[in-house]
Amino acid sequence: MGKWGKLTLLLLVSLVCADVFAQKFEDYFEDRTLRIDYTFSGDATHQVIALDQLSSSPGWHGKRHRLSELPVEGNGQISVRSHLTGEVIYKNSFSTLFQEWQSYPEATQMWRSFENVFLIPMPRDTIDVTVSLFNNRREVTSTMTHRIVPNDILIRRIGEKDVTPYSVVQEAENDSCCISVAFVAEGYQESEMDMFLDDTNTAMEAIFAHEPFKSKRNRFRIVAVQSPSKDSGTSEPSKGIWKNTALHSHFDTFYSQRYLTTLHLKDLHDLLAGIPYEHIIVLVNTEHYGGGGILNSYNLAMSRHPKFRPVVVHEFGHSFAGLADEYAYETEDIPMYPHDVEPWEPNITTLADFSKKWQSMLDKNTPIPTPPGYGKIGIYEGAGYNLKGVYRALPDCRMRTNEHPEFCVVCQKAISELIDFYTQP
């Protein structure tokens, strides 16, 4: 066999091997979603994971390639194994309000429980699901494994009738390999749905005005979910205001006045059953400033405040891309990031393992720490709620202030790679 014949044979063998070992979605999963509801409970030093219920709904709107890979580490992970072979056939990462609550003083005084909901593709055969939670040293602190049999008669079928009204605001170029985002109405009465649709368009255009979302816009499918509330607005406990809304959202989460969240994740996903979604942006009909974003859970933002646009973009940086806050508090440091451990978030560093961050993007003479007047990409001290010991890449960024008009180059790179991960085989 000649030289070119051997090369052709080697190429054919490599293609066959790649085909043999590549995971094919259809081999393991159906085109349905399996929703797994958990309760996470504990206090500052204890964590308990408990299974709540299982539900199945039409269609799968998450990744179909690179099923067992993770683009970001998160504060927790869910892994799915074939019960027959033990092979990991799906993986995803997340963060939770429960883990954040554990860092607050209240967690030293009482035990609380939080709802958490995760979506995986519906398996064809029996699977073993493992949920693991990590601390801020990236160590596993709690884990639970349970078995799911796909023909279990107690798996609730949802989303096949009485689907919440929704509109497709933007189609993706390839709806079989795209990122599905649902905007959800919170605190909008039935008579205010036109206003919600206008707010959805405003928020969507704000996100796609920023790179790299702008240049990769055609990879996103956007829907607007018209979930009506009995009351207009949202609850403000510090003012004694309590509203009856679709998701029972409220300010003053963990006694922080501008922290706007909902703890009712099962209600949120019930509203979304039967709708094409994976990532969630909740628009809250309030003039009060605030919001919140949790990786692979949701992003909440107030829609009636003048800073609505920059806030919804900032919070999507958290919930979609796992970006960290790049600001620091002048009055106190919040010890979320031990200075001897490299954070998993791509846009901050403690320099504990900086080679995995933006080191390759620096000039060789970049001063460390980089002085504010340097201007170029560097290592600027003050990020992740700490004035000292945690660093960002540039003086300002959308993840630092509402006034900065764009994501910094490090955040843009992280977002771009994540979009590619979801949409390129």
N, C-alpha and C positions, 0 to 999 in steps of 0.2 A: 504493500500500500504506500503510495506516495505521500509527500509532506502535506499537501492540501487535503488528501483523503483522510489522513489522520486527524487533521484539525477539524474537518467536518464531523468525523465520528465523535471526537471529544465534545464538540458543541452540541451534538444531538444527545449525547449521554448526559451532559450538564442540564439540558432543557428537560429531559425525562426525569432526572433526579429532582430538579426544582419543582416539577409538577407533582411528583410523588410526595414530597415533604411539605409543600405549601398547604396551608389550611384553606379549605374551601367552605365558605359559609353554608352552602346547601348540604354538605355532608353531615353537619352537626345540628343545624338549626332550621326551623320553619320561619316563614315570613309572618311572625307574630311577636308580640312583646310579652315577656313574663315580668310582672311587677312584684317585687319582694318588699314587704313592709316589715321594718324592725322597730324595736324599742331599745334605745341606748339609755342606760341609767347608771347612776353612781354619785360620787362626790369628788372632792379634789384628788383623792388617791385611789379610788376604786372605779372600775368600769365593768358593766355587765351588758352583754348583747343578747337580746331575745327575739326570736321570730314571732311576728304578729300574724300576717296572713299573706296569701298568694293570690294574684289575679292575672288574667290573660286577656289581651286586647288585640284587635286586628292590626297587622302591619308591624314591621320593625324599621325604625328610623335612625338607628345609630350606625356605627361603623360596620362594614362588611369585609374589610381587609385588615391585616395586621391585628387579628382578633386577640391574640395573647400578649400584645405589646402595650406598654404604657408610655404616653408622651410626657406626662408629668407625674411625680410621685404622690403628691397629696398628703393629707394627714390620715388617710385610711385607704384601704383597697378592698375590692371584691374580686375574687378569683373563682372561676368555674372550671371544674375538671370533669372529664368523662368518667363515670363510675366504673365503666368496663375496663378502660385502659389506664386511668390515672393521668392522662394528658391534659394540660391546661388548654382549654379551648376558647376562653374569653377572660378578659381582665379589664377593670376600670378603676380609676382612683377618685377620691372625693375628699371634701372637708365637711365638718359638721358644726352646728351651733353648740352641740353638747360639749365637744372638745374645747371650744372657745370658752364656754361657761365654766369649765373646770379651772380656768386660770383666774377667775374672779373670786373675791372674798366670800361671796355667798356659798361657794362650793365647799368651803371649809366648815360650814355650819349645818348643812343639810344635804339630803339625798334627793335628786330630781331625775325625771325621765323625759326623754325627747323622742318625737317621731322621726324616723328616717325612711326614705323610700328610694329604692334603686331599681333600674330597668336593665334587663338583660334580654338577648334574643331567646325565643322559646325553643328549648332543646328538643331534639327528636327522641333521645333516649335519656335514661336516668343520669343525673349529674350530682356532684358534690360541690356545694357552694361554701366558700370560706370568706368570712368578713374579718378584717384585721384593723385595729386602731393603733396609731403611733403617737408617741409623745413628741415634745419639741427637740428631743435628742435623736429623733428618727428611729426610736426603738419601739418594737411591738409591745403594747401594754395590755391588749386584750384581743382574743381571737375566738371565733366560733365557727364550726363546720357543721353543716346539716345536708341531708339528702333531699332531692326533689325528684319525684316520679312524674313525668309530664302528663300522664293520663289520670292523675289523682283527681277523684271526683270532687274534692273540696277546693280545687283551684277555681276561684270565682271568675266567670266570664263577664267582662265589662266592655263598654265602648262599642257595642253592637246595635244599640238603640238609645234614644234620648241623649244623643251627643250634644254637648254644648255648642251653640251656634258659633261659627268661626268663618273668617274670610281669608283667602289666600292673597296676601299682599304682594308677595314676590315669588315667582317660580325660579328654581335653580336651572342652570343649563343642563345638568344631568341629575335628575331626581333620584336615580339609583345609587348615586355616590355624591351626596351633598350633606351639608350641615343644616339640620332642621331646628329653627328657633321659633318658639311660640311667645308672643306678647299676650299677657293675661290682664284683664280688667279687674281692678280691685278698688272698691269704694265708688264705683260708677253705677248709678241707678239706670233702670231700663231706658229712661228718657235721655240719658247722657251718653248713649253708645256712639252717636256720631262724633261727640267730643273725644271719646276714647280712640276711635279710628283715626282721627286727626292727630292725636297724641302719639299713636303708634307710628304713623308716618313720620312725625317729627323726630322721634327717637331713632327710628331706622335710618333716616337720612343723616342724623348726627353720627351714628356709628360708621356708616359707609363714607363719611367725609374724611375719615382717618385712615391712613395707611397702617397695615397692609389690607385692611378690610376693603378699602376703595378699589384697589386693583384686582381683588379676588372676590368681588361682590357676586359674580355669577355662580359661585359655589354654595350660596346660601338660599334656602327656602324659608320664607317668613310667613307666619300666619298670625292673625289677630283673633283672640278668643274672647267672645263677648259674654263674659260671666257677670250677670247683674247682681248688685247688692241692694239690700233693703234701705240702707242709709247711704248717704253721700259722704265721702271723706274717709277718714281712718281714726282710730282711737289714739288719744293723747293722755295717758294715765297721769302724768304730772300735772295736768290741768283738770283732772277729773272728768275727762271726756271719753265716753265709751260708745262705739258705734257698732251696729250690726251689719257686717260686711261679708262678702263671699269668703274671704280667707282669714277674717278676724285679725288682720295685721294691726300693729301698733308701734308707736315710738317708745322711747325709754327702755328698750331692750337692755337687760342687765344694768338698769338704772342709768344708762347713757342716753341723754335727752334726744340726740339726733339719730340714734341707732334704730332704724325702721326695719322690722322683720315680721314674718309670720312663723308661728310654731306648728301650724296645722298643715303639714306636708301631705297627709292623706287626703284632705279636702282639696288641696291644689291638684294632685294627680287624678282625683276623681273627676274634677272639672275638665281635665285634659284627655280623659279616656276616649279612644277612638279618633283622636286628632293627630296628625303627623307632627311629632315634636321630639326633641332630645334636650335641648337647652331652653331655659325658661327666663323670660324677663317680665316681671310683674310691675305694671304701671299703677301707682297709687294716686288717687285723685285728691291731692292735698297741696296747700300752699306752704306748708311747714317744711323746713329744710331737713333732708335726711335720706338715708338709703342704706343698702347693705348688699354684699355679694359674696356667695359661698361657692367654692369650686364644685362644678357638676351638680349643683343643687338648684339655686336660683339667684336672680339679681332683682332687688326691689329698688325703685327710684320714684321720688315724688314728681308728679307731672305738671303741677301748677306753679312751681317756683321758677324764678328767672334763671337759675342755674341747672335746670332740668337736663339740658343737653350734655354739658360736661359731666354731670353726675352719672347719668345712665351709661355713658361711655366708660367712665372710670370703673363703675361697678361691674360692667361686662368684662373688663380686664381681669377682675377677680374671678367671676363665676365661669367664664369661658376659658380663659388662658392660665388661670392660677397665678397671676401676677401679684406680688406683694405691694403693700403701701410703701411709698418711698419717703414719706414725711416722718418727722420725729417730733415728740412733744417737748416743749421748753420746760414745763413744770415737773414732769415725771417721766421716767423710763418704764415701759412695760416690758417685762422680761420674757417676751415670746421667743427670742432667738438667742440661745446660749452662744457666747462669743467663741467657743472652741469647737462649734459644730457648724458645718456649712449648710445654710438653708436650702431646701429643695426648690424654692421659688427661683425662677431664672433671672430675675432683675435685681436681686440684692445679694450681698456677700458679706461674710465675716472674715474673709481671707483664709479660712481654715482649709479650703480646697478650691482656691480661686481658679485653678487651671480648667475646671469644668464650667466656668462662667465666661466672662468676656475678655479674659486675659489676652487671647490672640488678636483682639481688636485694638489693643493699646500700642502707642508708640513706645519704643524701648526706653525712652528717657522720661516717661510719664512719672511725675512725682507722686509718692504714696505717703500719707493721704494727699489727694489732689486739692490744691487751693481753689476757692470759688472762682477766682478770676481767670483760671486756666482756660475755661471755655470748652475745650475739646473733651472727647470721651476719656474718662479716667476712673478714679476711685475716690468718690466724694463722701466724706463722713457725715452720717446722719441719715438713717433710713430704718424701716421696720419698727417705728415708734421709739427708737434709741438715738440719742445725740452722739453717743460714742460706741465704737466697736462694730457697727453695722454700716455698710456702704452701698451707694448707688452709682450708676454709671455716668450721669450727667447732672449739671446743676439743677435742671428742672425737667419735668415730664408730666404727661397726663396722669400718671400714677402718684404724682407728688402734689400738684396743685390744680384747681379748677381753671386757673387763668392760663396755664400753658396750652398752646393750641394743638399739640400732637404728642403721640407716644415717642419716647426716645428711641434711638437706633437699636438698643438692646431689647427693649420691649417689642419693637416692630419685628425684630428677628425671631423672637420667641413665638409671637402670634403667627407669623408667616409659616414657621415650621409646624405649628400645631394645625393650621388650616390644611397644609399639605398632607400631614399625617392622616387626617380624617378623609380627605378627598382624593388622594392618589394611591392606587394599589401598590 
